């Protein structure tokens, strides 16, 4: 994160644009990533790797990358 998070400043009568809503989503995403990084990186649950003959499969699970982004796999994935 190079720039500090910036919040949209609301006030009564303000006309909101698509950019305002995008800025708010960006702010909340950056704060979630920061919070995730404070908990540490790595596998939180699942993501087991199994080898069956010549095929490899990764089970569903959740992990946090070094930037704090969530990595979510909702169903088994062949590799």
N, C-alpha and C positions, 0 to 999 in steps of 0.2 A: 504494500500500500504506500504509494509515494505522496499522494495528496491527503490532507486530513479529511475525514468524512464531513460532508456538508449537508445540513438539513434544509428542507424547504421551510420558509418562514410564512406561516399562514396568518391571515387577518381577515376580519369581517369585510365582505365585499370583494375579496380578491378573486379575480378570474383565473381559474386553473387551466393549464395547458397540458398536452401530452408530455411535454418535457418536464413539467413539475412532477407528474406521477412517475416518470422514469427516474428522476433525481431522487425521489423518496424511496423507490425500490432499490436503487443503487446504494443509498445510505444504509438501509436495513440489511442488505446483502453484505456490505463491507463490515458492519458491526457483528453480524453472525460469523463471518470468517474470522474476525479478530477473536471472538469468544471461543470458537473452535480451536484456534491455535493455542489458546491458553490452556486447553485441556490436553494438548499433545497431539502428535500425528501418529498414524498407523491404523491398524484394523480395529474397529470397535466391536464388530460381531460378524461371524460367518466368513465368507470369501475363502472357504476351504478348497484346496486344489486336489483333484483326484485323477489318477492315471488308470485308464482301463484299456489295456493292450497298447494300441498306438494313438488313442485319443486322450485328450486332457480336457477336464471340465472344471469350471470355477462355480462354486455354489453361491446362492444369494447372500448378500451381506452389505455392510456399511464400513467405510474407512474415511479418514481425514487426511488430505494431502498436506504438504508443507506450507501451502498458502492458506490453509484453513477451509478449503472447499470440500464439500461432502461428495464422496464417491459412493453411489448407491447402485447395487445390482439387484434387481427384483426377481429375476428368474435365472436358473442355471444357464451358463454360457459355455459352449464348446470353444476351445482355443485351437 
